[in-house]
Amino acid sequence: MTHTPLTQDEIAELDKLCEAREEILASYERLALYTIDRDVAGDPEARKATEGCRGGIEIATELLAALPRLLAEVKKA
């Protein structure tokens, strides 16, 4: 499998994401808490949103945890 090396702009964007990863996770957590509150209040659409948030938090946590290591590898290449 071949790939195109990342540009300096793309690497800079990954750096920004890396720096903001805690804020991103906190935003997901706030959204999940909001949807849980709406679900408990009886909002029928909130259950789907709550499930989606949980899945999103799991994926985001894994990706954002790996980002610093992956970024370091990209910068070495």
Biopython code that builds the backbone (N, CA, C, O; Angstrom):
import numpy as np
from Bio.PDB.StructureBuilder import StructureBuilder

atoms = [
    (1, "MET", "N", (0.855, -1.176, 0.000)),
    (1, "MET", "CA", (0.000, 0.000, 0.000)),
    (1, "MET", "C", (0.899, 1.237, 0.000)),
    (1, "MET", "O", (1.798, 1.356, 0.833)),
    (2, "THR", "N", (0.658, 2.138, -0.918)),
    (2, "THR", "CA", (1.434, 3.369, -0.971)),
    (2, "THR", "C", (0.626, 4.499, -0.359)),
    (2, "THR", "O", (-0.604, 4.464, -0.318)),
    (3, "HIS", "N", (1.341, 5.487, 0.107)),
    (3, "HIS", "CA", (0.672, 6.654, 0.684)),
    (3, "HIS", "C", (1.461, 7.901, 0.349)),
    (3, "HIS", "O", (2.659, 7.848, 0.071)),
    (4, "THR", "N", (0.782, 8.997, 0.380)),
    (4, "THR", "CA", (1.396, 10.286, 0.129)),
    (4, "THR", "C", (1.819, 10.874, 1.473)),
    (4, "THR", "O", (1.017, 10.918, 2.406)),
    (5, "PRO", "N", (3.065, 11.324, 1.583)),
    (5, "PRO", "CA", (3.483, 11.936, 2.848)),
    (5, "PRO", "C", (2.614, 13.155, 3.183)),
    (5, "PRO", "O", (2.113, 13.843, 2.294)),
    (6, "LEU", "N", (2.454, 13.396, 4.460)),
    (6, "LEU", "CA", (1.671, 14.547, 4.896)),
    (6, "LEU", "C", (2.420, 15.839, 4.596)),
    (6, "LEU", "O", (3.649, 15.890, 4.661)),
    (7, "THR", "N", (1.676, 16.860, 4.274)),
    (7, "THR", "CA", (2.276, 18.176, 4.060)),
    (7, "THR", "C", (2.554, 18.825, 5.416)),
    (7, "THR", "O", (2.062, 18.360, 6.443)),
    (8, "GLN", "N", (3.329, 19.880, 5.416)),
    (8, "GLN", "CA", (3.602, 20.606, 6.651)),
    (8, "GLN", "C", (2.315, 21.202, 7.234)),
    (8, "GLN", "O", (2.157, 21.263, 8.453)),
    (9, "ASP", "N", (1.404, 21.636, 6.371)),
    (9, "ASP", "CA", (0.111, 22.156, 6.839)),
    (9, "ASP", "C", (-0.705, 21.071, 7.539)),
    (9, "ASP", "O", (-1.326, 21.319, 8.573)),
    (10, "GLU", "N", (-0.699, 19.878, 6.971)),
    (10, "GLU", "CA", (-1.433, 18.765, 7.585)),
    (10, "GLU", "C", (-0.823, 18.382, 8.936)),
    (10, "GLU", "O", (-1.542, 18.089, 9.891)),
    (11, "ILE", "N", (0.486, 18.388, 9.001)),
    (11, "ILE", "CA", (1.163, 18.088, 10.266)),
    (11, "ILE", "C", (0.839, 19.161, 11.298)),
    (11, "ILE", "O", (0.641, 18.850, 12.472)),
    (12, "ALA", "N", (0.783, 20.411, 10.876)),
    (12, "ALA", "CA", (0.429, 21.505, 11.782)),
    (12, "ALA", "C", (-0.993, 21.332, 12.311)),
    (12, "ALA", "O", (-1.256, 21.600, 13.484)),
    (13, "GLU", "N", (-1.908, 20.886, 11.457)),
    (13, "GLU", "CA", (-3.286, 20.634, 11.892)),
    (13, "GLU", "C", (-3.327, 19.501, 12.913)),
    (13, "GLU", "O", (-4.075, 19.570, 13.888)),
    (14, "LEU", "N", (-2.531, 18.464, 12.693)),
    (14, "LEU", "CA", (-2.472, 17.359, 13.661)),
    (14, "LEU", "C", (-1.894, 17.837, 14.991)),
    (14, "LEU", "O", (-2.330, 17.399, 16.056)),
    (15, "ASP", "N", (-0.918, 18.730, 14.927)),
    (15, "ASP", "CA", (-0.367, 19.319, 16.155)),
    (15, "ASP", "C", (-1.469, 20.044, 16.942)),
    (15, "ASP", "O", (-1.568, 19.911, 18.162)),
    (16, "LYS", "N", (-2.285, 20.803, 16.227)),
    (16, "LYS", "CA", (-3.385, 21.529, 16.877)),
    (16, "LYS", "C", (-4.370, 20.558, 17.526)),
    (16, "LYS", "O", (-4.819, 20.774, 18.651)),
    (17, "LEU", "N", (-4.700, 19.489, 16.806)),
    (17, "LEU", "CA", (-5.598, 18.479, 17.368)),
    (17, "LEU", "C", (-4.996, 17.850, 18.618)),
    (17, "LEU", "O", (-5.687, 17.628, 19.613)),
    (18, "CYS", "N", (-3.722, 17.571, 18.552)),
    (18, "CYS", "CA", (-3.028, 16.964, 19.677)),
    (18, "CYS", "C", (-3.114, 17.873, 20.905)),
    (18, "CYS", "O", (-3.375, 17.406, 22.013)),
    (19, "GLU", "N", (-2.897, 19.147, 20.702)),
    (19, "GLU", "CA", (-2.956, 20.109, 21.800)),
    (19, "GLU", "C", (-4.376, 20.261, 22.348)),
    (19, "GLU", "O", (-4.556, 20.541, 23.533)),
    (20, "ALA", "N", (-5.375, 20.080, 21.497)),
    (20, "ALA", "CA", (-6.769, 20.300, 21.896)),
    (20, "ALA", "C", (-7.485, 19.021, 22.317)),
    (20, "ALA", "O", (-8.689, 19.051, 22.570)),
    (21, "ARG", "N", (-6.778, 17.907, 22.397)),
    (21, "ARG", "CA", (-7.463, 16.636, 22.613)),
    (21, "ARG", "C", (-8.242, 16.573, 23.923)),
    (21, "ARG", "O", (-9.321, 15.981, 23.963)),
    (22, "GLU", "N", (-7.725, 17.163, 24.985)),
    (22, "GLU", "CA", (-8.463, 17.157, 26.252)),
    (22, "GLU", "C", (-9.758, 17.966, 26.129)),
    (22, "GLU", "O", (-10.793, 17.573, 26.667)),
    (23, "GLU", "N", (-9.697, 19.082, 25.429)),
    (23, "GLU", "CA", (-10.894, 19.902, 25.214)),
    (23, "GLU", "C", (-11.925, 19.159, 24.359)),
    (23, "GLU", "O", (-13.128, 19.257, 24.602)),
    (24, "ILE", "N", (-11.452, 18.432, 23.377)),
    (24, "ILE", "CA", (-12.357, 17.672, 22.515)),
    (24, "ILE", "C", (-13.087, 16.611, 23.328)),
    (24, "ILE", "O", (-14.302, 16.456, 23.207)),
    (25, "LEU", "N", (-12.344, 15.883, 24.156)),
    (25, "LEU", "CA", (-12.979, 14.857, 24.990)),
    (25, "LEU", "C", (-13.952, 15.470, 25.989)),
    (25, "LEU", "O", (-15.027, 14.921, 26.233)),
    (26, "ALA", "N", (-13.580, 16.591, 26.555)),
    (26, "ALA", "CA", (-14.471, 17.265, 27.505)),
    (26, "ALA", "C", (-15.769, 17.688, 26.813)),
    (26, "ALA", "O", (-16.842, 17.599, 27.410)),
    (27, "SER", "N", (-15.684, 18.142, 25.572)),
    (27, "SER", "CA", (-16.871, 18.525, 24.819)),
    (27, "SER", "C", (-17.778, 17.318, 24.576)),
    (27, "SER", "O", (-18.997, 17.413, 24.722)),
    (28, "TYR", "N", (-17.183, 16.190, 24.206)),
    (28, "TYR", "CA", (-17.967, 14.972, 24.020)),
    (28, "TYR", "C", (-18.661, 14.573, 25.322)),
    (28, "TYR", "O", (-19.828, 14.182, 25.319)),
    (29, "GLU", "N", (-17.936, 14.674, 26.425)),
    (29, "GLU", "CA", (-18.513, 14.303, 27.716)),
    (29, "GLU", "C", (-19.677, 15.223, 28.090)),
    (29, "GLU", "O", (-20.698, 14.759, 28.597)),
    (30, "ARG", "N", (-19.525, 16.522, 27.840)),
    (30, "ARG", "CA", (-20.625, 17.463, 28.119)),
    (30, "ARG", "C", (-21.843, 17.140, 27.260)),
    (30, "ARG", "O", (-22.977, 17.170, 27.740)),
    (31, "LEU", "N", (-21.602, 16.831, 25.995)),
    (31, "LEU", "CA", (-22.698, 16.470, 25.100)),
    (31, "LEU", "C", (-23.384, 15.195, 25.580)),
    (31, "LEU", "O", (-24.612, 15.109, 25.563)),
    (32, "ALA", "N", (-22.607, 14.211, 26.004)),
    (32, "ALA", "CA", (-23.189, 12.970, 26.509)),
    (32, "ALA", "C", (-24.034, 13.227, 27.744)),
    (32, "ALA", "O", (-25.132, 12.682, 27.863)),
    (33, "LEU", "N", (-23.547, 14.042, 28.660)),
    (33, "LEU", "CA", (-24.323, 14.356, 29.864)),
    (33, "LEU", "C", (-25.624, 15.063, 29.513)),
    (33, "LEU", "O", (-26.665, 14.790, 30.110)),
    (34, "TYR", "N", (-25.565, 15.969, 28.547)),
    (34, "TYR", "CA", (-26.775, 16.664, 28.106)),
    (34, "TYR", "C", (-27.796, 15.672, 27.541)),
    (34, "TYR", "O", (-28.977, 15.727, 27.884)),
    (35, "THR", "N", (-27.333, 14.766, 26.673)),
    (35, "THR", "CA", (-28.272, 13.823, 26.065)),
    (35, "THR", "C", (-28.836, 12.856, 27.103)),
    (35, "THR", "O", (-29.996, 12.454, 27.007)),
    (36, "ILE", "N", (-28.029, 12.481, 28.090)),
    (36, "ILE", "CA", (-28.525, 11.618, 29.171)),
    (36, "ILE", "C", (-29.623, 12.346, 29.940)),
    (36, "ILE", "O", (-30.661, 11.762, 30.249)),
    (37, "ASP", "N", (-29.395, 13.613, 30.247)),
    (37, "ASP", "CA", (-30.420, 14.402, 30.935)),
    (37, "ASP", "C", (-31.708, 14.458, 30.118)),
    (37, "ASP", "O", (-32.797, 14.316, 30.673)),
    (38, "ARG", "N", (-31.597, 14.663, 28.818)),
    (38, "ARG", "CA", (-32.779, 14.723, 27.949)),
    (38, "ARG", "C", (-33.464, 13.352, 27.888)),
    (38, "ARG", "O", (-34.692, 13.266, 27.870)),
    (39, "ASP", "N", (-32.663, 12.288, 27.857)),
    (39, "ASP", "CA", (-33.204, 10.934, 27.832)),
    (39, "ASP", "C", (-34.020, 10.676, 29.099)),
    (39, "ASP", "O", (-35.139, 10.166, 29.031)),
    (40, "VAL", "N", (-33.458, 11.028, 30.243)),
    (40, "VAL", "CA", (-34.143, 10.849, 31.520)),
    (40, "VAL", "C", (-35.422, 11.682, 31.567)),
    (40, "VAL", "O", (-36.413, 11.277, 32.176)),
    (41, "ALA", "N", (-35.394, 12.837, 30.927)),
    (41, "ALA", "CA", (-36.571, 13.719, 30.891)),
    (41, "ALA", "C", (-37.652, 13.197, 29.938)),
    (41, "ALA", "O", (-38.742, 13.765, 29.872)),
    (42, "GLY", "N", (-37.360, 12.130, 29.207)),
    (42, "GLY", "CA", (-38.367, 11.531, 28.340)),
    (42, "GLY", "C", (-38.289, 11.906, 26.880)),
    (42, "GLY", "O", (-39.201, 11.579, 26.120)),
    (43, "ASP", "N", (-37.246, 12.573, 26.463)),
    (43, "ASP", "CA", (-37.085, 12.937, 25.053)),
    (43, "ASP", "C", (-36.776, 11.668, 24.248)),
    (43, "ASP", "O", (-35.728, 11.055, 24.453)),
    (44, "PRO", "N", (-37.675, 11.261, 23.332)),
    (44, "PRO", "CA", (-37.481, 9.998, 22.611)),
    (44, "PRO", "C", (-36.253, 9.992, 21.689)),
    (44, "PRO", "O", (-35.668, 8.936, 21.451)),
    (45, "GLU", "N", (-35.870, 11.134, 21.182)),
    (45, "GLU", "CA", (-34.685, 11.193, 20.312)),
    (45, "GLU", "C", (-33.386, 11.161, 21.107)),
    (45, "GLU", "O", (-32.323, 10.861, 20.565)),
    (46, "ALA", "N", (-33.481, 11.466, 22.370)),
    (46, "ALA", "CA", (-32.276, 11.555, 23.194)),
    (46, "ALA", "C", (-31.598, 10.203, 23.394)),
    (46, "ALA", "O", (-30.374, 10.137, 23.509)),
    (47, "ARG", "N", (-32.381, 9.122, 23.438)),
    (47, "ARG", "CA", (-31.774, 7.801, 23.637)),
    (47, "ARG", "C", (-30.798, 7.478, 22.508)),
    (47, "ARG", "O", (-29.690, 7.004, 22.756)),
    (48, "LYS", "N", (-31.214, 7.735, 21.272)),
    (48, "LYS", "CA", (-30.317, 7.492, 20.130)),
    (48, "LYS", "C", (-29.085, 8.371, 20.228)),
    (48, "LYS", "O", (-27.969, 7.914, 19.982)),
    (49, "ALA", "N", (-29.279, 9.617, 20.583)),
    (49, "ALA", "CA", (-28.154, 10.543, 20.700)),
    (49, "ALA", "C", (-27.204, 10.103, 21.806)),
    (49, "ALA", "O", (-25.986, 10.197, 21.654)),
    (50, "THR", "N", (-27.759, 9.620, 22.923)),
    (50, "THR", "CA", (-26.922, 9.160, 24.032)),
    (50, "THR", "C", (-26.064, 7.983, 23.595)),
    (50, "THR", "O", (-24.868, 7.939, 23.882)),
    (51, "GLU", "N", (-26.672, 7.034, 22.904)),
    (51, "GLU", "CA", (-25.915, 5.882, 22.421)),
    (51, "GLU", "C", (-24.831, 6.315, 21.443)),
    (51, "GLU", "O", (-23.712, 5.803, 21.487)),
    (52, "GLY", "N", (-25.156, 7.254, 20.564)),
    (52, "GLY", "CA", (-24.169, 7.771, 19.617)),
    (52, "GLY", "C", (-23.021, 8.477, 20.322)),
    (52, "GLY", "O", (-21.863, 8.327, 19.932)),
    (53, "CYS", "N", (-23.337, 9.245, 21.355)),
    (53, "CYS", "CA", (-22.290, 9.941, 22.109)),
    (53, "CYS", "C", (-21.356, 8.959, 22.785)),
    (53, "CYS", "O", (-20.139, 9.144, 22.786)),
    (54, "ARG", "N", (-21.930, 7.911, 23.361)),
    (54, "ARG", "CA", (-21.086, 6.903, 24.030)),
    (54, "ARG", "C", (-20.110, 6.285, 23.039)),
    (54, "ARG", "O", (-18.923, 6.136, 23.330)),
    (55, "GLY", "N", (-20.627, 5.924, 21.853)),
    (55, "GLY", "CA", (-19.756, 5.358, 20.831)),
    (55, "GLY", "C", (-18.716, 6.362, 20.367)),
    (55, "GLY", "O", (-17.555, 6.013, 20.152)),
    (56, "GLY", "N", (-19.138, 7.613, 20.212)),
    (56, "GLY", "CA", (-18.209, 8.662, 19.790)),
    (56, "GLY", "C", (-17.120, 8.907, 20.818)),
    (56, "GLY", "O", (-15.963, 9.127, 20.460)),
    (57, "ILE", "N", (-17.481, 8.873, 22.085)),
    (57, "ILE", "CA", (-16.487, 9.076, 23.144)),
    (57, "ILE", "C", (-15.464, 7.949, 23.129)),
    (57, "ILE", "O", (-14.267, 8.198, 23.267)),
    (58, "GLU", "N", (-15.925, 6.714, 22.963)),
    (58, "GLU", "CA", (-14.999, 5.582, 22.923)),
    (58, "GLU", "C", (-14.014, 5.717, 21.763)),
    (58, "GLU", "O", (-12.810, 5.530, 21.941)),
    (59, "ILE", "N", (-14.524, 6.037, 20.587)),
    (59, "ILE", "CA", (-13.673, 6.171, 19.407)),
    (59, "ILE", "C", (-12.728, 7.366, 19.569)),
    (59, "ILE", "O", (-11.528, 7.252, 19.322)),
    (60, "ALA", "N", (-13.275, 8.503, 19.985)),
    (60, "ALA", "CA", (-12.449, 9.704, 20.150)),
    (60, "ALA", "C", (-11.353, 9.478, 21.185)),
    (60, "ALA", "O", (-10.221, 9.923, 20.992)),
    (61, "THR", "N", (-11.670, 8.800, 22.267)),
    (61, "THR", "CA", (-10.685, 8.541, 23.310)),
    (61, "THR", "C", (-9.521, 7.727, 22.755)),
    (61, "THR", "O", (-8.358, 8.049, 23.001)),
    (62, "GLU", "N", (-9.836, 6.677, 22.008)),
    (62, "GLU", "CA", (-8.790, 5.837, 21.432)),
    (62, "GLU", "C", (-7.943, 6.605, 20.423)),
    (62, "GLU", "O", (-6.714, 6.543, 20.454)),
    (63, "LEU", "N", (-8.609, 7.327, 19.531)),
    (63, "LEU", "CA", (-7.873, 8.073, 18.506)),
    (63, "LEU", "C", (-7.018, 9.184, 19.113)),
    (63, "LEU", "O", (-5.853, 9.349, 18.752)),
    (64, "LEU", "N", (-7.600, 9.933, 20.025)),
    (64, "LEU", "CA", (-6.866, 11.048, 20.612)),
    (64, "LEU", "C", (-5.733, 10.572, 21.513)),
    (64, "LEU", "O", (-4.717, 11.256, 21.641)),
    (65, "ALA", "N", (-5.895, 9.405, 22.139)),
    (65, "ALA", "CA", (-4.808, 8.852, 22.950)),
    (65, "ALA", "C", (-3.627, 8.441, 22.071)),
    (65, "ALA", "O", (-2.471, 8.572, 22.474)),
    (66, "ALA", "N", (-3.921, 7.950, 20.883)),
    (66, "ALA", "CA", (-2.868, 7.503, 19.969)),
    (66, "ALA", "C", (-2.235, 8.646, 19.185)),
    (66, "ALA", "O", (-1.142, 8.491, 18.641)),
    (67, "LEU", "N", (-2.898, 9.773, 19.121)),
    (67, "LEU", "CA", (-2.447, 10.871, 18.269)),
    (67, "LEU", "C", (-1.019, 11.344, 18.554)),
    (67, "LEU", "O", (-0.262, 11.514, 17.599)),
    (68, "PRO", "N", (-0.603, 11.567, 19.801)),
    (68, "PRO", "CA", (0.776, 12.037, 20.020)),
    (68, "PRO", "C", (1.829, 11.059, 19.479)),
    (68, "PRO", "O", (2.828, 11.478, 18.893)),
    (69, "ARG", "N", (1.599, 9.764, 19.678)),
    (69, "ARG", "CA", (2.553, 8.765, 19.189)),
    (69, "ARG", "C", (2.581, 8.751, 17.663)),
    (69, "ARG", "O", (3.650, 8.717, 17.053)),
    (70, "LEU", "N", (1.403, 8.778, 17.059)),
    (70, "LEU", "CA", (1.331, 8.774, 15.600)),
    (70, "LEU", "C", (1.961, 10.028, 15.008)),
    (70, "LEU", "O", (2.661, 9.961, 13.997)),
    (71, "LEU", "N", (1.714, 11.156, 15.635)),
    (71, "LEU", "CA", (2.285, 12.408, 15.159)),
    (71, "LEU", "C", (3.807, 12.382, 15.243)),
    (71, "LEU", "O", (4.487, 12.866, 14.339)),
    (72, "ALA", "N", (4.337, 11.825, 16.312)),
    (72, "ALA", "CA", (5.791, 11.710, 16.450)),
    (72, "ALA", "C", (6.375, 10.841, 15.331)),
    (72, "ALA", "O", (7.436, 11.150, 14.788)),
    (73, "GLU", "N", (5.677, 9.756, 14.991)),
    (73, "GLU", "CA", (6.136, 8.886, 13.906)),
    (73, "GLU", "C", (6.109, 9.615, 12.568)),
    (73, "GLU", "O", (7.023, 9.465, 11.758)),
    (74, "VAL", "N", (5.069, 10.400, 12.335)),
    (74, "VAL", "CA", (4.951, 11.156, 11.084)),
    (74, "VAL", "C", (6.086, 12.165, 10.987)),
    (74, "VAL", "O", (6.663, 12.349, 9.915)),
    (75, "LYS", "N", (6.407, 12.813, 12.085)),
    (75, "LYS", "CA", (7.452, 13.842, 12.062)),
    (75, "LYS", "C", (8.828, 13.226, 11.838)),
    (75, "LYS", "O", (9.712, 13.876, 11.279)),
    (76, "LYS", "N", (9.020, 11.980, 12.267)),
    (76, "LYS", "CA", (10.303, 11.299, 12.045)),
    (76, "LYS", "C", (10.476, 10.887, 10.598)),
    (76, "LYS", "O", (11.596, 10.845, 10.088)),
    (77, "ALA", "N", (9.352, 10.578, 9.925)),
    (77, "ALA", "CA", (9.406, 10.050, 8.553)),
    (77, "ALA", "C", (9.850, 11.086, 7.549)),
    (77, "ALA", "O", (9.943, 10.792, 6.357)),
]
sb = StructureBuilder()
sb.init_structure("model")
sb.init_model(0)
sb.init_chain("A")
sb.init_seg("    ")
for serial, (resi, resn, name, xyz) in enumerate(atoms, 1):
    if name == "N":
        sb.init_residue(resn, " ", resi, " ")
    sb.init_atom(name, np.array(xyz, "f"), 0.0, 1.0, " ", f" {name:<3s}", serial, name[0])
structure = sb.get_structure()
